[in-house]
Every structure is written in C-alpha cells, then in structure tokens.
C-alpha cells in the first residue's frame, strides 16, 4: 500500500487525469438512468393490497385515468358546451385512450312503460335556451354525472380519460399535456389536469432536476472540502 501511495505522490497529474476521465465517463452514463416515480411499483408483490390492485387492473379495461377539470364563467352556454364537446371528441382520438367520460357524451337511463331506455345526453350542441335548460336538467338528474363530471356547486365540468392497459401512461401524459395546454389557450375556459399519471410525470421531472442539482452540488462540496483539507489541488 505504501508503494502505491508513493507512486501516486510521484505521479499526481496522471492520477488526476484518470480520476477526471472516470468521473466524466460515469457522469455521462447518468443519461441511461431511468427513474420510476410510481409508488405502486415499489410495493412488495406478496402484499395483499398490491395483489388486489393488480387484479383490479386485469378485470377492468383501464385502471389509470387522467381527470381534466374545466371552469370559467357560465358553463351552460351554447359556446362553452360546444367547446367541451370538441375537447371530448379530440381526446377520444388518442390511440392510448380506452374511454372518455364527459358531460357531453354520457348515456342516460330512463324508465319507460316497456322497461328502460338508454339514450345519449346530447345528440347535438343545444342552441336555444330551452334546449340548454333541458340539457342542464338531464345532467343534474344523472347520478353518474353529478359529483363526478359536474361539481356539486355546478361551477365546474370534469372529463375522465381512461388509459388502455396496453398503453404507457407516462408517454400518453407527455402527449396529453401540450395538447391540453394548447387547447386551453384557444378558449376562455380554464383547464386543469389531475390523476396519478399526471402527478407521476411532474414528480419525475422534479426528481431529474433535483438529481442534477444535488449531484453537481455534492461534487462541488467534496472538491472544496478536499481543497481545504489538503490545501493543494494534488490532494484532490
């Protein structure tokens, strides 16, 4: 060991150069590091709750969904209803989407003398006040819509976007976010997104940013400590 120490003391610059090359090489390999912000993937497979969660994903067509909240002024105008309908139709065109549930595309179940009737809540965008009031009554009378697709105070709409099990939620969200942001800029309504895939996306971005900051800051602190301790660049 003493011989190695003497050799390092006699050849400081080659040792520094090798260490710098190794540091650069290992730092460059950080680009291959992938972070998984999904807490469910960290749960033990033998945990009963985790097994139930996985089983539910096999039974139902989609267990991941994104919620788009819509607010802004009087939502029950012909223009705003048309905007929500256009947004709903556009979201249904995404290849990764299994189903979209919106205030403009849900079905109503009504009792009839013969049994029951299932009909679409909207066949076309209501133009007259009479049609708008009928749509409002139908929407408020739907147990599915009230509290899920329209807020209890009637001030916000909601759209639920169910993602296919075969799709990657993170990739879908990366496509969805710029689309929703662009759509939001073209309307006087306010659009907000929520749901686990959206949260995971922003957590992942934060982790990547923080890793870069803390890794660089850690190297700088180590460099300064060694510089103060050895009072020479050779000691580093």
C-alpha positions, 0 to 999 in steps of 0.5 A: 500500500505504501508503494502505491501511495508513493507512486501516486505522490510521484505521479499526481497529474496522471492520477488526476487525469484518470480520476477526471476521465472516470468521473466524466465517463460515469457522469455521462452514463447518468443519461441511461438512468431511468427513474420510476416515480410510481409508488405502486411499483415499489410495493412488495408483490406478496402484499395483499393490497398490491395483489388486489390492485393488480387484479383490479387492473386485469378485470377492468379495461383501464385502471389509470385515468387522467381527470381534466377539470374545466371552469370559467364563467357560465358553463351552460352556454351554447359556446362553452358546451360546444367547446367541451364537446370538441375537447371530448371528441379530440381526446377520444382520438388518442390511440392510448385512450380506452374511454372518455367520460364527459358531460357531453357524451354520457348515456342516460337511463330512463324508465319507460312503460316497456322497461328502460331506455338508454339514450345519449345526453346530447345528440347535438350542441343545444342552441336555444335556451330551452334546449340548454335548460333541458340539457342542464336538467338531464345532467343534474338528474344523472347520478353518474354525472353529478359529483363526478363530471359536474361539481356539486356547486355546478361551477365546474365540468370534469372529463375522465380519460381512461388509459388502455392497459396496453398503453404507457401512461407516462408517454400518453401524459407527455402527449396529453399535456401540450395538447391540453395546454394548447387547447386551453389557450384557444378558449376562455375556459380554464383547464386543469389536469389531475390523476396519478399519471399526471402527478407521476410525470411532474414528480419525475421531472422534479426528481431529474432536476433535483438529481442534477442539482444535488449531484453537481452540488455534492461534487462541488462540496467534496472538491472544496472540502478536499481543497481545504483539507489538503490545501493543494489541488494534488490532494484532490 
